Amino acid sequence: MAGLYVHVPFCAQACSYCDFHFTTQLSDRDAMVNALVAELESMLPEWRDQTFHTLYFGGGTPSVLGPEAIERIAQTAFKNAHWELEEWTLEANPEDLGPAVLQHYRKMGIHRLSIGVQSFDPDVLVWMKRIHGVGRAETAIEDAAQCGFDHLSVDLMYGLPVGFEKRWIQDIEKACELPVDHLSCYILTAEPRTLYGHQLSKGERKEPEEERVVSEYSTLCELSRKAGFEHYEVSNFARPGGRSRHNSSYWEGTPYLGIGPGAHSYKGHTRWWNARSNAQYLKHAAKGTLKEQRETEHLDAAARFNESLITGLRRTEGIDPSVVLSRTGLALNQGVNDAIIRGDCEWVNGRLRIPESRWPMGDSITLGLMR
């Protein structure tokens, strides 16, 4: 099985915190759709040995393309590969999800919407430079449920330098009241090339204290659990049946094909990625030379071992040492025993995992186990 990811590098407006690859120059949208179609037509024949189970449109903000463009790209994918489609996800912002658009997406066969809410606090939304208001976000979610979307995910952020003391509690409670079965909750990271990074460098903002961030994480775990959500990955929470199948396949080491500027792919022992430049991508697509702008990396045993830890220890199931050994030829080292003594790791049903309470330190714990 395999997954297909389509990166749409457009946003209507730049948020104050985002360092993903995107542009707010929307004049190239038609050219980009043509280029995405061309890459699909050129790449999918090389994946005839795979059956695709998940399709994910991410970005950027894919919903800025509109239903017709999304459908054209998807139909190209369906026509040029073997599919047993289990999940089709579209990332969208609330301002793009009116009733007519939602009905179109539902008729197309999209199963799941991942909606970029980020916060239900109006002052926070203004600082983030989000286009939508609180009412628009709630209406979009409720309209999507009315249109028949059973799988709705909401993005939220914590560890913010703005917002009143109980803002995070109210955000979680509001999200849990809405008809959603998935939450993706991320700690805000200050990236140098963002407005937030600039504000920090100029002393206009202060990063929240670590104790506050850890406290907000604990609050998230507690309130989501009370609302019936399972904490199945560091940043992801799902009600029964609501796990993201596409993202879960990444963490399980399933092959995936990434289409679009900056998109990554993985198959066998090889990873490759497109140039993180719309201009480069469009130029090569027009010339039929997209392969020339890609970079490739062969993963040796140590790299595959480390990647198994990085992805597997993010999940509540953790890793099966025998599977890691069979995939990489490398066994877990003495550092595991030390991590268990410290309480950083634990054995559950023969699998090694990081306890939920230690997930905020998960990156450093994993680093200590890597080759």
N, C-alpha and C positions, 0 to 999 in steps of 0.2 A: 504494500500500500504506500501511497505518497500523498503529499499535500501541495497545493498550488497557492502561492502568495503573489498578489498583484499590488505593486506600490504605485500609488497615485500621488505625485509630489506637488500638490496644490493646496493652498489654504486661502480663504477669503481675507484673512487678517493674521498677522504674526502675534502669537501670544507672548507674554513677557518672560516665560520660562522655557520655551521649547527650542531644542537644538537638533530636532530631527531634520532630515533633508526635505525641504519644501520651498516653494516660492509663492508669493502673492501676485505674481504677474500671470494673470489667467488667459492672456491672449493666445498662448500656445496650447490650449486644451485640446483643440481638434487635432493638431499635429501630434500631440502626445498620445491620444487615443489611437491614431494610425500607427504610431511607433510600437505601442504595446501589442496591438494586433499583429504587427509584423514580427515582433520577437516571439510571440506565441506560435505563430505559424512556422518559424524557423527552428524553435527549440523542442516543441512537443514531439516531433517524429523521433527524436533521440531518446524519448521516454516511453517508447512503446512496450518495454518490458515491465512497466509499472501500471498499476491501477490507482487512479486518483480517488480519494475519499473525501477530501475537504478542499474548499475554495475560500480564500480570505482576501478581501479588498481592504488594504490598509493605507496609511499615509503619514503625513498629509491628512487631507480630508477627502476621501473618495466621493462623498455625497455631493461635492461641488460640481462633479461632472454631470450629474443628473441621470435619471433612469435609463434613457435611451443609450447613452454612451456605455454605462455599466453593462447593459444587456448585450450590446455589440461585442464587448470584450469577452464576456462570459460565454456567449454562443461560439465565439472563435475557439475558446478553450474546450468546450464540450465537443465540438466537431473534430478536433485534431488529437484527441486522446481517449483512452478507455476510462470510463467513469463508473463508479458505484457511489454516487454522491450521498454522503451522510450529513454534511453540514456546509452551508454557504453563509458566510458572515460578511457583513458590510459595516465598516466604521462610518459613523455619520455624526454631524453636529445637529443640535436641536433645531436651529433656524432653517435647516434644509428639509425638515420632515413634516410637511403639510399633509393633510388627509389624502389628497389625490396622489401625491408622490408615494406615500406609504402603501396605498392600494396597488400602485404600479409595481413597487418592489415585491409585494406579496404575491402578485400574479406571476411575476418572473420566476418565482421559486426560491427567493432568499428565505433562509430559515431563521437567521439570527441577526440582530442589530446590536452593535456596540456603540453606545451613545456617549459622546464626550461632554459630560455635564461639568465635571471638575469640582463644582461647589454649588450649593443652593443659597449661598449668602451673596446679596447684591454687591456689597462693597468689595468682596473678594473677587467677584467676576469682573468688576471694573478694573481692579489692579492687574488681574490676569490678562486684560484686554480681550475678553471673550465677547463675541457679538451678541449672544443670546442673553435674555434676562431669566430670572428664576421661573416666572410663569410660563415662558416658552418651553423651558426644559420639562417641566411637569406635564404640560399639555402634549408635547411630543411623545413622551413615554406612554401616557394614557391613550393617545390616539393610536399608537403602534399596537398596544394590547387590544384595542377595539377592532383593529384591522386583522387580527388573528395571529400576530407574532407571539408565539409561546415562549421564545427565548430572547430575552432582552437583558443586555448588560449595560451597566453604568460605570463610567470612569469617575473616580474621586481622587483628590490629592490632600495630603496632610504634611505636617512639618513646614507650614507656611509662615512667612514673616508678617502677615497681616491677618485681621479677623479677630473678633472678640473671643473671650476665653472658652465659651461653650459652643463656639462655631462648629467644631469638628463633631461633637456629640450630635448636634442638630442635623448636620449633613448626613451622618450615618442613619439616624432615626428616620429622616425624610426618605432616603433611598430605600430603606427596608419597608416603608409603608407603601411604596409604589409597586406596580405589577412587574417586578424584575426578578429574574432567577440567578443573576450573576453580578458580582461587584469586582471591579479591578481598582485597587487602591494603592497609590504610589506615593513614596516619600519624595518631596520636591528636592531636586538636586540642582545646585547652582552651577550653571555652565557659563564659561567666560564670554561666549559670543551672544549671550541673551541680554535682554533689558535687566532682568534680575541680577545677573552677574555684574553688569555695569553699575547697578545701584549699590551692590555690596562693595565694589572696588572704590566707589566714590564716598562710601560711608553714609549713603542715604537710607540704607536698610541694614538690619542685622539678622543673621541667621538665627533661628530659634535654638535654644539650649538643647543639648542632647537629651537631657532628662525629660524635657517636654515632648520631644519626638517619640521617645520610648513609651512615655505615658499615653500618647495618642495611639500608638500601635496597640498597646494593651487594651485600650478602650475599644478600638476597632475589633479586636479578637473577641472580646466579651459581648459587645452588642450584636455583632453579626451572628455569633453562635446562638444567642437568645432568640434571634429572628429566624433561626432555622437554616443558616448558611454553614456549609462545611468549608474550613480553611484548607484548601487542597494544594495550594502553591503559595510561595512567599507573598505575592501580591494579589492573589485571586481567591475568591470566595463564591461558592455556588450552592443553591438549593438543590435538592435531589433531581438529577437529570439535567442540571444546568451547566455542567463543566464545559469549557471550550475544548472541543475535540481537536480543532486545528492546533491551538497552542499546546495542548497536551502532547501532540505528536512530536513537536520540537523537543520537548523534555524527555521523550522516550527514544529519541534517536532515529525517528522515521525520516526517510528521504523527502526532500522538498525542493521544489523549483520556484525561484523568485524571479519575477518579471518586473522591469521598470528601473529607473535610475536608482542606484545605490542598493538594489535588492540583492540578497544573498541566496545561494543555492547550496544544497548538500546531497551527495550521493556517493555511496561506497566509502572510500577513504579520501574523497576530494571535496573541497569547498571552493566556490568561485563567486565573484560578485561583480556587479556592473559599476561603472564610474559614477561617482556621486556628483553628477553634473548634468542638468537637463540639456544644456547646449551640446555637450559631447554625445549624449545618448541620442538626441534627435538627429544630429549630423550623421552618426553611424547608421542609424535606422534608415535614413533616406538613401544612403549609399549601399545598404545591404551588408554592412561590415560590423555588425554589433559584436561579433566575437572578438574583434580587435581591441575593443575598449574594456574587456573583462580582465580581471586578475584572478589567478588560480593558486590554491594552496593544497599541497598534498599533506594529509595528516598522518604522521608516524604513530607508533604505538603509544608513546608518551602523550602526544597531543590528543589522541582518541581517549586515553585514560582520563586525562584532565577534563576533557569535555563531558565525559560521562559523569564525573563528579559535579561539575558546575551545573549541569542541567538536572541530574537526578536528585541532588541534595536540596534543590529548591522545592521538591514535592513532598507531600506528607507521607507518601509511600517510601521515599528514600531510594536507595539503590540495592540491587541484589549483587553481592560480590561475585557469585558464580557467573552471572551474565557479563559483568565488567571484565572478568578474566577471559571468558570465551571470545569477547569482541576485541580485546586489546592484547591478551597474553600477559597482562600485568596484574598482580595481586595487590590488595590493600596493604599498606605498610604499618610499621610500629606506631606511627602517629595516631592511628585509630584508637588504640588502647589509652593513650594519653588523653585524647579528646573525650573518651567515655568517662575517664576518671574526673575530668574537669566538669562533666555534665554538658559538654558541647555537642555530643552525639549519643545515640542510644541504639540498641538492637531491638527491633520489633518484628516478630515473625520471620526471623532470619534475614532481615534487611536492615541496613544501616541508614539512619536518618538523623536530621537535626531537629530537636524538639521545638515546638512552636515558640516557646519563650526565648529561644536562642536565635530565631530566624533574623532578627535585626542585625546580628553579628555574623550572619551566614557566610558572607563573602570571605571574611577573614578566617573563619573556621575551615571553609573549603580550601582556601589557599594553603593552609597548614597541612593538608592531606595530599596535595598535588605533587606530581613528579617534577 
